[in-house]
Amino acid sequence: MNPKVRIWIRVVLIIVFLIMLIKGHQMVGKPGVATMLVALVGLLAILWDYNRPYSNS
């Protein structure tokens, strides 16, 4: 895949997950916590994908 396309996909996903995190914080109860948890997992997955080429293993 073209590196520029991967960068744009990551940027769009980061924006989507940040919006989910903010919306989940505004919600009350379990649905808000679940939304924030999904957003956190998504952000961590993007971070893992970004750092994967730099790992030693």
C-alpha positions as CSV (number, residue, x, y, z in Angstrom):
1,M,0.0,0.0,0.0
2,N,1.2,3.5,-0.8
3,P,2.7,5.1,2.4
4,K,0.7,8.3,1.8
5,V,-2.5,6.4,1.8
6,R,-1.6,4.6,5.0
7,I,-0.9,8.0,6.7
8,W,-4.2,9.4,5.6
9,I,-6.1,6.3,6.8
10,R,-4.4,6.6,10.2
11,V,-5.2,10.4,10.4
12,V,-8.9,9.7,9.6
13,L,-9.0,6.9,12.1
14,I,-7.4,9.0,14.8
15,I,-9.9,11.7,14.3
16,V,-12.8,9.2,14.4
17,F,-11.6,7.6,17.6
18,L,-11.0,10.9,19.3
19,I,-14.5,12.0,18.4
20,M,-15.8,8.7,19.8
21,L,-13.8,9.3,23.0
22,I,-15.2,12.8,23.5
23,K,-18.8,11.6,22.8
24,G,-18.4,8.7,25.1
25,H,-17.2,11.0,27.9
26,Q,-20.3,13.1,27.5
27,M,-22.6,10.0,27.8
28,V,-23.7,8.7,31.2
29,G,-23.5,5.0,32.2
30,K,-22.2,1.8,30.6
31,P,-22.8,2.9,27.0
32,G,-20.4,5.9,27.5
33,V,-17.8,3.7,29.1
34,A,-18.1,1.1,26.3
35,T,-17.7,3.8,23.7
36,M,-14.6,5.2,25.4
37,L,-13.2,1.7,25.7
38,V,-13.6,1.0,22.0
39,A,-12.0,4.3,21.1
40,L,-9.1,3.6,23.4
41,V,-8.6,0.2,21.9
42,G,-8.7,1.8,18.4
43,L,-6.1,4.4,19.3
44,L,-3.8,1.8,20.9
45,A,-4.1,-0.3,17.7
46,I,-3.1,2.7,15.6
47,L,-0.2,3.3,17.9
48,W,0.9,-0.3,17.7
49,D,0.6,-0.3,13.9
50,Y,2.7,2.9,13.7
51,N,5.5,1.5,16.0
52,R,5.6,-2.0,14.5
53,P,8.4,-1.3,12.0
54,Y,10.6,0.1,14.8
55,S,10.3,-2.9,17.1
56,N,13.3,-5.3,17.5
57,S,11.2,-8.5,17.4
